[in-house]
Every structure is written in structure tokens, then in C-alpha cells.
Amino acid sequence: MITATAFDCAPGLPSAVWDMLLSLNRNVAALGANGPHAVRSVLGLVAVMLRAERGERAEGRAAPREALLERVRAYIDEHLADPLLRDVPVAALASRWGFPNASHFGQVCKRETGRTPAEFRQDSLG
């Protein structure tokens, strides 16, 4: 399992995927109806990158894992504009994604997005 793992962003797959994630984050509001499809596509690239980081080949995935990925994609599509997590404490989100504490999560969020988790949440709701 890969959680809260730093990836080398030298030229290669992690760098390309990270650039796309940052660009998507900056532009998702302007994508309109194309937003869910763009997010789903980038998540596919993230999955490829994570499999590569674990040394797995793309064609070696198990069918149940692929079914789970499809369920996750469908959930994201259904809830992308839903302020579903607005009442969840940042510490709970940090813990869920493998960060040691809310402070570290906040620092990483600010460094990578230019916004604190609270600012990111507010922008997403507005």
C-alpha cells in the first residue's frame, strides 16, 4: 500500500501526472460539464503511476480491483460538485489519506495547491 509517500518528480510518469493534477486543480471550475470526465481520466493516470511505482504492470491488475476503481470513479462523478465533505474535520481527512496529523496535511496542501485546506474547501463550495 502506498500512503503519504513522496514521489520523485524528475522527468517521467510521476512528474507528468503531478503536472496534470495541478493543472486540473487550477482549471476544474472552468471545465463545466467536462470536469467529471477530466477528473476520471486523470485518476486513470494516477492509477497507472501508482501501479508503476509498486512495480506492477498495467495489464496485471485483478478484475475486483478494476471494479472497485470503476465504483470510485462513479462516486466521484456523482459527488464532484456536492459539498459532501464540508463538515468533515481536516484531521479526519488527513488521517484517511495517511498523513500523520492535520498540520502536516495542511502544510502539504498549502505547498502543493497554494491554499490551506480551509481555503481549498471554501473555494470548492463557492
N, CA, C and O atoms as a Tinker XYZ file with bonds, in Angstrom:
   504  protein
     1  N      0.843000   -1.177000    0.000000    73     2
     2  CA     0.000000    0.000000    0.000000    64     1     3
     3  C      0.888000    1.240000    0.000000    63     2     4     5
     4  O      1.895000    1.289000    0.707000    81     3
     5  N      0.515000    2.240000   -0.793000    73     3     6
     6  CA     1.265000    3.487000   -0.854000    64     5     7
     7  C      0.411000    4.581000   -0.227000    63     6     8     9
     8  O     -0.637000    4.938000   -0.766000    81     7
     9  N      0.849000    5.113000    0.903000    73     7    10
    10  CA     0.157000    6.235000    1.523000    64     9    11
    11  C      1.185000    7.249000    1.970000    63    10    12    13
    12  O      2.249000    6.892000    2.476000    81    11
    13  N      0.863000    8.510000    1.781000    73    11    14
    14  CA     1.729000    9.621000    2.183000    64    13    15
    15  C      3.176000    9.360000    1.771000    63    14    16    17
    16  O      4.108000    9.579000    2.544000    81    15
    17  N      3.339000    8.890000    0.544000    73    15    18
    18  CA     4.652000    8.577000    0.007000    64    17    19
    19  C      5.082000    9.677000   -0.943000    63    18    20    21
    20  O      4.324000   10.061000   -1.833000    81    19
    21  N      6.284000   10.183000   -0.765000    73    19    22
    22  CA     6.812000   11.187000   -1.683000    64    21    23
    23  C      7.311000   10.486000   -2.933000    63    22    24    25
    24  O      7.977000    9.454000   -2.851000    81    23
    25  N      6.987000   11.046000   -4.095000    73    23    26
    26  CA     7.438000   10.501000   -5.357000    64    25    27
    27  C      8.439000   11.451000   -5.979000    63    26    28    29
    28  O      8.278000   12.669000   -5.910000    81    27
    29  N      9.458000   10.901000   -6.578000    73    27    30
    30  CA    10.451000   11.693000   -7.278000    64    29    31
    31  C      9.780000   12.313000   -8.496000    63    30    32    33
    32  O      9.212000   11.601000   -9.325000    81    31
    33  N      9.844000   13.623000   -8.607000    73    31    34
    34  CA     9.196000   14.302000   -9.736000    64    33    35
    35  C     10.196000   14.677000  -10.815000    63    34    36    37
    36  O     10.008000   15.658000  -11.534000    81    35
    37  N     11.259000   13.894000  -10.926000    73    35    38
    38  CA    12.168000   14.047000  -12.054000    64    37    39
    39  C     11.386000   13.666000  -13.303000    63    38    40    41
    40  O     10.314000   13.069000  -13.205000    81    39
    41  N     11.912000   14.007000  -14.479000    73    39    42
    42  CA    11.176000   13.659000  -15.697000    64    41    43
    43  C     10.755000   12.193000  -15.688000    63    42    44    45
    44  O     11.544000   11.303000  -15.370000    81    43
    45  N      9.521000   11.970000  -16.037000    73    43    46
    46  CA     8.967000   10.628000  -16.048000    64    45    47
    47  C      7.495000   10.674000  -15.696000    63    46    48    49
    48  O      6.890000   11.746000  -15.675000    81    47
    49  N      6.921000    9.526000  -15.421000    73    47    50
    50  CA     5.492000    9.415000  -15.168000    64    49    51
    51  C      5.020000   10.208000  -13.948000    63    50    52    53
    52  O      4.025000   10.923000  -14.064000    81    51
    53  N      5.680000   10.123000  -12.777000    73    51    54
    54  CA     5.187000   10.902000  -11.635000    64    53    55
    55  C      5.153000   12.407000  -11.918000    63    54    56    57
    56  O      4.202000   13.084000  -11.528000    81    55
    57  N      6.162000   12.927000  -12.580000    73    55    58
    58  CA     6.199000   14.352000  -12.899000    64    57    59
    59  C      5.055000   14.733000  -13.834000    63    58    60    61
    60  O      4.386000   15.744000  -13.620000    81    59
    61  N      4.834000   13.938000  -14.853000    73    59    62
    62  CA     3.763000   14.227000  -15.814000    64    61    63
    63  C      2.392000   14.179000  -15.142000    63    62    64    65
    64  O      1.545000   15.037000  -15.390000    81    63
    65  N      2.178000   13.179000  -14.296000    73    63    66
    66  CA     0.885000   13.043000  -13.613000    64    65    67
    67  C      0.685000   14.200000  -12.640000    63    66    68    69
    68  O     -0.407000   14.763000  -12.561000    81    67
    69  N      1.732000   14.555000  -11.901000    73    67    70
    70  CA     1.610000   15.648000  -10.930000    64    69    71
    71  C      1.287000   16.961000  -11.632000    63    70    72    73
    72  O      0.447000   17.726000  -11.159000    81    71
    73  N      1.950000   17.229000  -12.765000    73    71    74
    74  CA     1.663000   18.446000  -13.530000    64    73    75
    75  C      0.199000   18.485000  -13.966000    63    74    76    77
    76  O     -0.444000   19.533000  -13.923000    81    75
    77  N     -0.321000   17.326000  -14.386000    73    75    78
    78  CA    -1.726000   17.276000  -14.807000    64    77    79
    79  C     -2.667000   17.506000  -13.632000    63    78    80    81
    80  O     -3.680000   18.190000  -13.776000    81    79
    81  N     -2.343000   16.939000  -12.467000    73    79    82
    82  CA    -3.187000   17.137000  -11.292000    64    81    83
    83  C     -3.244000   18.608000  -10.893000    63    82    84    85
    84  O     -4.316000   19.138000  -10.602000    81    83
    85  N     -2.090000   19.262000  -10.882000    73    83    86
    86  CA    -2.051000   20.681000  -10.525000    64    85    87
    87  C     -2.826000   21.521000  -11.537000    63    86    88    89
    88  O     -3.572000   22.423000  -11.154000    81    87
    89  N     -2.657000   21.235000  -12.801000    73    87    90
    90  CA    -3.370000   21.971000  -13.838000    64    89    91
    91  C     -4.877000   21.739000  -13.734000    63    90    92    93
    92  O     -5.661000   22.680000  -13.864000    81    91
    93  N     -5.279000   20.503000  -13.502000    73    91    94
    94  CA    -6.697000   20.193000  -13.338000    64    93    95
    95  C     -7.267000   20.947000  -12.142000    63    94    96    97
    96  O     -8.369000   21.490000  -12.218000    81    95
    97  N     -6.525000   20.983000  -11.044000    73    95    98
    98  CA    -6.974000   21.690000   -9.855000    64    97    99
    99  C     -7.199000   23.173000  -10.155000    63    98   100   101
   100  O     -8.181000   23.761000   -9.702000    81    99
   101  N     -6.290000   23.770000  -10.918000    73    99   102
   102  CA    -6.403000   25.194000  -11.245000    64   101   103
   103  C     -7.561000   25.473000  -12.197000    63   102   104   105
   104  O     -8.099000   26.580000  -12.193000    81   103
   105  N     -7.952000   24.509000  -13.004000    73   103   106
   106  CA    -8.913000   24.758000  -14.074000    64   105   107
   107  C    -10.238000   24.027000  -13.949000    63   106   108   109
   108  O    -11.096000   24.181000  -14.817000    81   107
   109  N    -10.436000   23.239000  -12.902000    73   107   110
   110  CA   -11.625000   22.380000  -12.832000    64   109   111
   111  C    -12.927000   23.179000  -12.877000    63   110   112   113
   112  O    -13.902000   22.728000  -13.478000    81   111
   113  N    -12.958000   24.345000  -12.256000    73   111   114
   114  CA   -14.191000   25.137000  -12.263000    64   113   115
   115  C    -14.557000   25.584000  -13.677000    63   114   116   117
   116  O    -15.739000   25.680000  -14.007000    81   115
   117  N    -13.567000   25.856000  -14.504000    73   115   118
   118  CA   -13.814000   26.331000  -15.866000    64   117   119
   119  C    -14.158000   25.189000  -16.827000    63   118   120   121
   120  O    -14.546000   25.453000  -17.965000    81   119
   121  N    -14.028000   23.954000  -16.409000    73   119   122
   122  CA   -14.282000   22.831000  -17.301000    64   121   123
   123  C    -15.762000   22.512000  -17.468000    63   122   124   125
   124  O    -16.149000   21.821000  -18.411000    81   123
   125  N    -16.588000   23.012000  -16.559000    73   123   126
   126  CA   -18.028000   22.802000  -16.661000    64   125   127
   127  C    -18.385000   21.327000  -16.707000    63   126   128   129
   128  O    -17.938000   20.535000  -15.877000    81   127
   129  N    -19.200000   20.974000  -17.696000    73   127   130
   130  CA   -19.679000   19.590000  -17.829000    64   129   131
   131  C    -18.550000   18.618000  -18.149000    63   130   132   133
   132  O    -18.709000   17.412000  -17.961000    81   131
   133  N    -17.421000   19.114000  -18.626000    73   131   134
   134  CA   -16.288000   18.250000  -18.926000    64   133   135
   135  C    -15.468000   17.904000  -17.685000    63   134   136   137
   136  O    -14.600000   17.034000  -17.745000    81   135
   137  N    -15.731000   18.574000  -16.560000    73   135   138
   138  CA   -14.974000   18.363000  -15.333000    64   137   139
   139  C    -14.947000   16.917000  -14.862000    63   138   140   141
   140  O    -13.866000   16.377000  -14.626000    81   139
   141  N    -16.108000   16.268000  -14.717000    73   139   142
   142  CA   -16.090000   14.884000  -14.233000    64   141   143
   143  C    -15.295000   13.943000  -15.138000    63   142   144   145
   144  O    -14.579000   13.069000  -14.647000    81   143
   145  N    -15.415000   14.114000  -16.435000    73   143   146
   146  CA   -14.671000   13.257000  -17.364000    64   145   147
   147  C    -13.164000   13.513000  -17.244000    63   146   148   149
   148  O    -12.365000   12.577000  -17.266000    81   147
   149  N    -12.782000   14.794000  -17.116000    73   147   150
   150  CA   -11.362000   15.131000  -16.970000    64   149   151
   151  C    -10.806000   14.541000  -15.679000    63   150   152   153
   152  O     -9.703000   13.993000  -15.673000    81   151
   153  N    -11.560000   14.649000  -14.587000    73   151   154
   154  CA   -11.118000   14.090000  -13.311000    64   153   155
   155  C    -10.964000   12.580000  -13.424000    63   154   156   157
   156  O     -9.972000   12.022000  -12.955000    81   155
   157  N    -11.932000   11.914000  -14.042000    73   155   158
   158  CA   -11.873000   10.463000  -14.206000    64   157   159
   159  C    -10.649000   10.057000  -15.032000    63   158   160   161
   160  O     -9.979000    9.072000  -14.721000    81   159
   161  N    -10.372000   10.816000  -16.075000    73   159   162
   162  CA    -9.215000   10.496000  -16.915000    64   161   163
   163  C     -7.905000   10.663000  -16.164000    63   162   164   165
   164  O     -7.013000    9.821000  -16.271000    81   163
   165  N     -7.786000   11.741000  -15.408000    73   163   166
   166  CA    -6.558000   11.970000  -14.647000    64   165   167
   167  C     -6.416000   10.919000  -13.552000    63   166   168   169
   168  O     -5.300000   10.496000  -13.250000    81   167
   169  N     -7.526000   10.489000  -12.951000    73   167   170
   170  CA    -7.443000    9.426000  -11.947000    64   169   171
   171  C     -6.917000    8.135000  -12.568000    63   170   172   173
   172  O     -6.209000    7.371000  -11.912000    81   171
   173  N     -7.260000    7.894000  -13.823000    73   171   174
   174  CA    -6.705000    6.739000  -14.511000    64   173   175
   175  C     -5.185000    6.838000  -14.630000    63   174   176   177
   176  O     -4.477000    5.844000  -14.468000    81   175
   177  N     -4.692000    8.040000  -14.913000    73   175   178
   178  CA    -3.241000    8.247000  -14.978000    64   177   179
   179  C     -2.593000    8.070000  -13.606000    63   178   180   181
   180  O     -1.499000    7.515000  -13.497000    81   179
   181  N     -3.268000    8.541000  -12.568000    73   179   182
   182  CA    -2.748000    8.362000  -11.208000    64   181   183
   183  C     -2.647000    6.872000  -10.896000    63   182   184   185
   184  O     -1.663000    6.424000  -10.307000    81   183
   185  N     -3.659000    6.107000  -11.288000    73   183   186
   186  CA    -3.633000    4.661000  -11.043000    64   185   187
   187  C     -2.465000    4.002000  -11.773000    63   186   188   189
   188  O     -1.798000    3.130000  -11.215000    81   187
   189  N     -2.216000    4.412000  -13.014000    73   187   190
   190  CA    -1.091000    3.866000  -13.773000    64   189   191
   191  C      0.218000    4.203000  -13.060000    63   190   192   193
   192  O      1.092000    3.348000  -12.919000    81   191
   193  N      0.347000    5.463000  -12.608000    73   191   194
   194  CA     1.568000    5.884000  -11.924000    64   193   195
   195  C      1.789000    5.075000  -10.644000    63   194   196   197
   196  O      2.901000    4.620000  -10.376000    81   195
   197  N      0.731000    4.901000   -9.860000    73   195   198
   198  CA     0.875000    4.156000   -8.604000    64   197   199
   199  C      1.234000    2.699000   -8.860000    63   198   200   201
   200  O      2.052000    2.123000   -8.142000    81   199
   201  N      0.623000    2.098000   -9.887000    73   199   202
   202  CA     0.992000    0.724000  -10.223000    64   201   203
   203  C      2.455000    0.647000  -10.644000    63   202   204   205
   204  O      3.168000   -0.286000  -10.274000    81   203
   205  N      2.893000    1.626000  -11.414000    73   203   206
   206  CA     4.293000    1.642000  -11.853000    64   205   207
   207  C      5.228000    1.809000  -10.656000    63   206   208   209
   208  O      6.281000    1.173000  -10.602000    81   207
   209  N      4.853000    2.657000   -9.699000    73   207   210
   210  CA     5.672000    2.865000   -8.505000    64   209   211
   211  C      5.774000    1.590000   -7.670000    63   210   212   213
   212  O      6.774000    1.364000   -6.989000    81   211
   213  N      4.740000    0.767000   -7.728000    73   211   214
   214  CA     4.750000   -0.508000   -6.989000    64   213   215
   215  C      5.391000   -1.616000   -7.802000    63   214   216   217
   216  O      5.510000   -2.746000   -7.330000    81   215
   217  N      5.807000   -1.298000   -9.028000    73   215   218
   218  CA     6.451000   -2.294000   -9.872000    64   217   219
   219  C      5.482000   -3.219000  -10.574000    63   218   220   221
   220  O      5.876000   -4.284000  -11.050000    81   219
   221  N      4.211000   -2.829000  -10.647000    73   219   222
   222  CA     3.209000   -3.661000  -11.301000    64   221   223
   223  C      3.066000   -3.253000  -12.755000    63   222   224   225
   224  O      3.279000   -2.093000  -13.110000    81   223
   225  N      2.712000   -4.194000  -13.574000    73   223   226
   226  CA     2.411000   -3.895000  -14.970000    64   225   227
   227  C      0.926000   -3.614000  -15.098000    63   226   228   229
   228  O      0.116000   -4.242000  -14.416000    81   227
   229  N      0.559000   -2.685000  -15.959000    73   227   230
   230  CA    -0.836000   -2.263000  -16.118000    64   229   231
   231  C     -1.764000   -3.421000  -16.445000    63   230   232   233
   232  O     -2.879000   -3.477000  -15.928000    81   231
   233  N     -1.329000   -4.349000  -17.294000    73   231   234
   234  CA    -2.218000   -5.435000  -17.685000    64   233   235
   235  C     -2.344000   -6.519000  -16.614000    63   234   236   237
   236  O     -3.123000   -7.458000  -16.780000    81   235
   237  N     -1.588000   -6.404000  -15.517000    73   235   238
   238  CA    -1.615000   -7.413000  -14.477000    64   237   239
   239  C     -2.630000   -7.166000  -13.369000    63   238   240   241
   240  O     -2.607000   -7.857000  -12.351000    81   239
   241  N     -3.529000   -6.180000  -13.550000    73   239   242
   242  CA    -4.495000   -5.861000  -12.496000    64   241   243
   243  C     -5.542000   -6.968000  -12.360000    63   242   244   245
   244  O     -5.890000   -7.659000  -13.317000    81   243
   245  N     -6.014000   -7.097000  -11.149000    73   243   246
   246  CA    -7.071000   -8.073000  -10.880000    64   245   247
   247  C     -8.428000   -7.455000  -11.201000    63   246   248   249
   248  O     -8.612000   -6.250000  -11.030000    81   247
   249  N     -9.375000   -8.259000  -11.662000    73   247   250
   250  CA   -10.710000   -7.785000  -12.011000    64   249   251
   251  C    -11.421000   -7.100000  -10.841000    63   250   252   253
   252  O    -12.034000   -6.055000  -11.059000    81   251
   253  N    -11.374000   -7.636000   -9.593000    73   251   254
   254  CA   -12.050000   -6.951000   -8.489000    64   253   255
   255  C    -11.495000   -5.546000   -8.252000    63   254   256   257
   256  O    -12.239000   -4.633000   -7.895000    81   255
   257  N    -10.210000   -5.381000   -8.448000    73   255   258
   258  CA    -9.603000   -4.063000   -8.269000    64   257   259
   259  C    -10.114000   -3.081000   -9.313000    63   258   260   261
   260  O    -10.351000   -1.911000   -9.014000    81   259
   261  N    -10.278000   -3.561000  -10.525000    73   259   262
   262  CA   -10.804000   -2.730000  -11.612000    64   261   263
   263  C    -12.255000   -2.351000  -11.322000    63   262   264   265
   264  O    -12.663000   -1.222000  -11.595000    81   263
   265  N    -13.032000   -3.275000  -10.776000    73   263   266
   266  CA   -14.419000   -2.982000  -10.428000    64   265   267
   267  C    -14.486000   -1.925000   -9.325000    63   266   268   269
   268  O    -15.334000   -1.034000   -9.368000    81   267
   269  N    -13.599000   -2.024000   -8.347000    73   267   270
   270  CA   -13.552000   -1.028000   -7.285000    64   269   271
   271  C    -13.197000    0.340000   -7.851000    63   270   272   273
   272  O    -13.799000    1.344000   -7.471000    81   271
   273  N    -12.234000    0.388000   -8.746000    73   271   274
   274  CA   -11.843000    1.647000   -9.371000    64   273   275
   275  C    -13.020000    2.271000  -10.111000    63   274   276   277
   276  O    -13.221000    3.484000  -10.045000    81   275
   277  N    -13.791000    1.462000  -10.806000    73   275   278
   278  CA   -14.962000    1.982000  -11.513000    64   277   279
   279  C    -16.001000    2.539000  -10.540000    63   278   280   281
   280  O    -16.629000    3.560000  -10.820000    81   279
   281  N    -16.184000    1.866000   -9.390000    73   279   282
   282  CA   -17.126000    2.374000   -8.380000    64   281   283
   283  C    -16.643000    3.707000   -7.816000    63   282   284   285
   284  O    -17.438000    4.623000   -7.609000    81   283
   285  N    -15.337000    3.812000   -7.568000    73   283   286
   286  CA   -14.778000    5.069000   -7.063000    64   285   287
   287  C    -14.979000    6.181000   -8.094000    63   286   288   289
   288  O    -15.379000    7.291000   -7.741000    81   287
   289  N    -14.707000    5.888000   -9.347000    73   287   290
   290  CA   -14.900000    6.891000  -10.405000    64   289   291
   291  C    -16.360000    7.347000  -10.471000    63   290   292   293
   292  O    -16.638000    8.541000  -10.583000    81   291
   293  N    -17.278000    6.401000  -10.403000    73   291   294
   294  CA   -18.703000    6.750000  -10.457000    64   293   295
   295  C    -19.082000    7.627000   -9.270000    63   294   296   297
   296  O    -19.833000    8.591000   -9.423000    81   295
   297  N    -18.568000    7.298000   -8.091000    73   295   298
   298  CA   -18.866000    8.095000   -6.895000    64   297   299
   299  C    -18.346000    9.520000   -7.063000    63   298   300   301
   300  O    -19.042000   10.480000   -6.733000    81   299
   301  N    -17.131000    9.657000   -7.573000    73   299   302
   302  CA   -16.552000   10.989000   -7.782000    64   301   303
   303  C    -17.396000   11.767000   -8.780000    63   302   304   305
   304  O    -17.689000   12.942000   -8.559000    81   303
   305  N    -17.786000   11.132000   -9.865000    73   303   306
   306  CA   -18.617000   11.808000  -10.863000    64   305   307
   307  C    -19.927000   12.301000  -10.248000    63   306   308   309
   308  O    -20.372000   13.413000  -10.530000    81   307
   309  N    -20.537000   11.469000   -9.410000    73   307   310
   310  CA   -21.812000   11.827000   -8.800000    64   309   311
   311  C    -21.686000   12.927000   -7.751000    63   310   312   313
   312  O    -22.627000   13.691000   -7.539000    81   311
   313  N    -20.527000   13.013000   -7.093000    73   311   314
   314  CA   -20.379000   13.932000   -5.969000    64   313   315
   315  C    -19.363000   15.053000   -6.171000    63   314   316   317
   316  O    -19.027000   15.758000   -5.219000    81   315
   317  N    -18.865000   15.228000   -7.405000    73   315   318
   318  CA   -17.819000   16.207000   -7.644000    64   317   319
   319  C    -18.252000   17.609000   -7.215000    63   318   320   321
   320  O    -17.466000   18.343000   -6.617000    81   319
   321  N    -19.481000   17.980000   -7.512000    73   319   322
   322  CA   -19.953000   19.316000   -7.159000    64   321   323
   323  C    -20.681000   19.345000   -5.817000    63   322   324   325
   324  O    -21.125000   20.407000   -5.379000    81   323
   325  N    -20.805000   18.215000   -5.172000    73   323   326
   326  CA   -21.524000   18.098000   -3.902000    64   325   327
   327  C    -20.603000   18.496000   -2.749000    63   326   328   329
   328  O    -19.505000   17.954000   -2.625000    81   327
   329  N    -21.031000   19.427000   -1.912000    73   327   330
   330  CA   -20.193000   19.812000   -0.761000    64   329   331
   331  C    -20.234000   18.748000    0.336000    63   330   332   333
   332  O    -20.407000   19.064000    1.513000    81   331
   333  N    -20.077000   17.517000   -0.053000    73   331   334
   334  CA   -20.248000   16.344000    0.827000    64   333   335
   335  C    -19.321000   16.366000    2.034000    63   334   336   337
   336  O    -19.722000   15.969000    3.128000    81   335
   337  N    -18.097000   16.821000    1.850000    73   335   338
   338  CA   -17.117000   16.740000    2.932000    64   337   339
   339  C    -16.945000   18.046000    3.698000    63   338   340   341
   340  O    -15.975000   18.201000    4.440000    81   339
   341  N    -17.873000   18.990000    3.528000    73   339   342
   342  CA   -17.674000   20.303000    4.141000    64   341   343
   343  C    -17.676000   20.261000    5.660000    63   342   344   345
   344  O    -17.081000   21.128000    6.299000    81   343
   345  N    -18.327000   19.280000    6.244000    73   343   346
   346  CA   -18.393000   19.207000    7.708000    64   345   347
   347  C    -17.398000   18.211000    8.302000    63   346   348   349
   348  O    -17.347000   18.045000    9.521000    81   347
   349  N    -16.619000   17.555000    7.469000    73   347   350
   350  CA   -15.643000   16.590000    7.963000    64   349   351
   351  C    -14.393000   17.346000    8.403000    63   350   352   353
   352  O    -13.843000   18.121000    7.620000    81   351
   353  N    -13.933000   17.142000    9.628000    73   351   354
   354  CA   -12.734000   17.845000   10.090000    64   353   355
   355  C    -11.515000   17.503000    9.240000    63   354   356   357
   356  O    -11.367000   16.376000    8.768000    81   355
   357  N    -10.655000   18.483000    9.053000    73   355   358
   358  CA    -9.448000   18.292000    8.267000    64   357   359
   359  C     -8.610000   17.152000    8.846000    63   358   360   361
   360  O     -8.002000   16.389000    8.095000    81   359
   361  N     -8.574000   17.032000   10.171000    73   359   362
   362  CA    -7.802000   15.956000   10.799000    64   361   363
   363  C     -8.300000   14.584000   10.343000    63   362   364   365
   364  O     -7.500000   13.669000   10.149000    81   363
   365  N     -9.616000   14.434000   10.171000    73   363   366
   366  CA   -10.174000   13.159000    9.711000    64   365   367
   367  C     -9.776000   12.885000    8.263000    63   366   368   369
   368  O     -9.451000   11.750000    7.911000    81   367
   369  N     -9.800000   13.916000    7.426000    73   367   370
   370  CA    -9.374000   13.745000    6.040000    64   369   371
   371  C     -7.893000   13.389000    5.976000    63   370   372   373
   372  O     -7.491000   12.504000    5.220000    81   371
   373  N     -7.090000   14.079000    6.770000    73   371   374
   374  CA    -5.649000   13.818000    6.800000    64   373   375
   375  C     -5.376000   12.369000    7.198000    63   374   376   377
   376  O     -4.562000   11.688000    6.574000    81   375
   377  N     -6.053000   11.913000    8.225000    73   375   378
   378  CA    -5.868000   10.549000    8.706000    64   377   379
   379  C     -6.285000    9.531000    7.649000    63   378   380   381
   380  O     -5.609000    8.523000    7.445000    81   379
   381  N     -7.399000    9.803000    6.980000    73   379   382
   382  CA    -7.904000    8.877000    5.967000    64   381   383
   383  C     -6.898000    8.674000    4.837000    63   382   384   385
   384  O     -6.801000    7.581000    4.280000    81   383
   385  N     -6.149000    9.723000    4.499000    73   383   386
   386  CA    -5.200000    9.642000    3.392000    64   385   387
   387  C     -3.780000    9.357000    3.842000    63   386   388   389
   388  O     -2.844000    9.463000    3.050000    81   387
   389  N     -3.608000    8.993000    5.116000    73   387   390
   390  CA    -2.310000    8.511000    5.573000    64   389   391
   391  C     -1.357000    9.570000    6.085000    63   390   392   393
   392  O     -0.182000    9.273000    6.304000    81   391
   393  N     -1.820000   10.800000    6.284000    73   391   394
   394  CA    -0.950000   11.833000    6.844000    64   393   395
   395  C     -0.865000   11.639000    8.351000    63   394   396   397
   396  O     -1.843000   11.231000    8.979000    81   395
   397  N      0.293000   11.927000    8.938000    73   395   398
   398  CA     0.448000   11.698000   10.371000    64   397   399
   399  C     -0.407000   12.613000   11.236000    63   398   400   401
   400  O     -0.783000   12.236000   12.346000    81   399
   401  N     -0.725000   13.824000   10.740000    73   399   402
   402  CA    -1.566000   14.747000   11.503000    64   401   403
   403  C     -2.097000   15.840000   10.580000    63   402   404   405
   404  O     -1.651000   15.976000    9.441000    81   403
   405  N     -3.056000   16.618000   11.088000    73   403   406
   406  CA    -3.682000   17.666000   10.283000    64   405   407
   407  C     -2.688000   18.757000    9.903000    63   406   408   409
   408  O     -2.790000   19.338000    8.822000    81   407
   409  N     -1.734000   19.038000   10.776000    73   407   410
   410  CA    -0.745000   20.074000   10.493000    64   409   411
   411  C      0.090000   19.721000    9.265000    63   410   412   413
   412  O      0.305000   20.555000    8.385000    81   411
   413  N      0.557000   18.475000    9.219000    73   411   414
   414  CA     1.355000   18.046000    8.066000    64   413   415
   415  C      0.515000   18.083000    6.790000    63   414   416   417
   416  O      0.990000   18.527000    5.745000    81   415
   417  N     -0.713000   17.624000    6.872000    73   415   418
   418  CA    -1.624000   17.663000    5.741000    64   417   419
   419  C     -1.806000   19.097000    5.254000    63   418   420   421
   420  O     -1.764000   19.362000    4.053000    81   419
   421  N     -2.009000   20.023000    6.200000    73   419   422
   422  CA    -2.184000   21.434000    5.859000    64   421   423
   423  C     -0.959000   22.015000    5.182000    63   422   424   425
   424  O     -1.076000   22.790000    4.233000    81   423
   425  N      0.224000   21.642000    5.671000    73   423   426
   426  CA     1.462000   22.139000    5.072000    64   425   427
   427  C      1.619000   21.626000    3.643000    63   426   428   429
   428  O      1.991000   22.382000    2.745000    81   427
   429  N      1.338000   20.352000    3.437000    73   427   430
   430  CA     1.454000   19.773000    2.098000    64   429   431
   431  C      0.417000   20.396000    1.163000    63   430   432   433
   432  O      0.724000   20.721000    0.016000    81   431
   433  N     -0.791000   20.558000    1.650000    73   431   434
   434  CA    -1.857000   21.156000    0.845000    64   433   435
   435  C     -1.470000   22.575000    0.421000    63   434   436   437
   436  O     -1.619000   22.939000   -0.746000    81   435
   437  N     -0.980000   23.364000    1.355000    73   435   438
   438  CA    -0.592000   24.747000    1.065000    64   437   439
   439  C      0.573000   24.782000    0.071000    63   438   440   441
   440  O      0.576000   25.581000   -0.866000    81   439
   441  N      1.549000   23.918000    0.283000    73   439   442
   442  CA     2.710000   23.886000   -0.605000    64   441   443
   443  C      2.316000   23.486000   -2.026000    63   442   444   445
   444  O      2.822000   24.055000   -2.993000    81   443
   445  N      1.425000   22.518000   -2.155000    73   443   446
   446  CA     1.111000   21.966000   -3.465000    64   445   447
   447  C     -0.003000   22.702000   -4.198000    63   446   448   449
   448  O     -0.017000   22.718000   -5.429000    81   447
   449  N     -0.933000   23.311000   -3.474000    73   447   450
   450  CA    -2.059000   23.979000   -4.133000    64   449   451
   451  C     -2.036000   25.487000   -3.969000    63   450   452   453
   452  O     -2.757000   26.207000   -4.660000    81   451
   453  N     -1.190000   25.970000   -3.036000    73   451   454
   454  CA    -1.162000   27.399000   -2.770000    64   453   455
   455  C     -2.281000   27.847000   -1.855000    63   454   456   457
   456  O     -2.453000   29.041000   -1.610000    81   455
   457  N     -3.044000   26.887000   -1.347000    73   455   458
   458  CA    -4.162000   27.207000   -0.453000    64   457   459
   459  C     -4.152000   26.268000    0.745000    63   458   460   461
   460  O     -3.697000   25.128000    0.655000    81   459
   461  N     -4.654000   26.760000    1.852000    73   459   462
   462  CA    -4.821000   25.897000    3.022000    64   461   463
   463  C     -6.013000   24.982000    2.755000    63   462   464   465
   464  O     -6.798000   25.249000    1.846000    81   463
   465  N     -6.162000   23.903000    3.534000    73   463   466
   466  CA    -7.343000   23.060000    3.338000    64   465   467
   467  C     -8.651000   23.850000    3.491000    63   466   468   469
   468  O     -9.607000   23.611000    2.754000    81   467
   469  N     -8.694000   24.787000    4.442000    73   467   470
   470  CA    -9.911000   25.597000    4.629000    64   469   471
   471  C    -10.176000   26.465000    3.401000    63   470   472   473
   472  O    -11.320000   26.593000    2.965000    81   471
   473  N     -9.122000   27.063000    2.840000    73   471   474
   474  CA    -9.288000   27.887000    1.636000    64   473   475
   475  C     -9.715000   27.030000    0.456000    63   474   476   477
   476  O    -10.578000   27.424000   -0.328000    81   475
   477  N     -9.109000   25.856000    0.334000    73   475   478
   478  CA    -9.467000   24.940000   -0.747000    64   477   479
   479  C    -10.933000   24.543000   -0.639000    63   478   480   481
   480  O    -11.659000   24.528000   -1.633000    81   479
   481  N    -11.357000   24.223000    0.575000    73   479   482
   482  CA   -12.746000   23.828000    0.817000    64   481   483
   483  C    -13.690000   24.978000    0.481000    63   482   484   485
   484  O    -14.709000   24.777000   -0.181000    81   483
   485  N    -13.353000   26.175000    0.935000    73   483   486
   486  CA   -14.197000   27.350000    0.677000    64   485   487
   487  C    -14.317000   27.612000   -0.820000    63   486   488   489
   488  O    -15.412000   27.874000   -1.319000    81   487
   489  N    -13.209000   27.543000   -1.533000    73   487   490
   490  CA   -13.221000   27.755000   -2.989000    64   489   491
   491  C    -14.087000   26.704000   -3.681000    63   490   492   493
   492  O    -14.788000   27.014000   -4.645000    81   491
   493  N    -14.042000   25.483000   -3.203000    73   491   494
   494  CA   -14.824000   24.399000   -3.805000    64   493   495
   495  C    -16.312000   24.586000   -3.579000    63   494   496   497
   496  O    -17.123000   24.192000   -4.417000    81   495
   497  N    -16.675000   25.181000   -2.459000    73   495   498
   498  CA   -18.090000   25.394000   -2.147000    64   497   499
   499  C    -18.641000   26.622000   -2.837000    63   498   500   501
   500  O    -19.845000   26.704000   -3.083000    81   499
   501  N    -17.780000   27.582000   -3.156000    73   499   502
   502  CA   -18.222000   28.850000   -3.725000    64   501   503
   503  C    -18.403000   28.768000   -5.164000    63   502   504
   504  O    -18.774000   29.757000   -5.797000    81   503
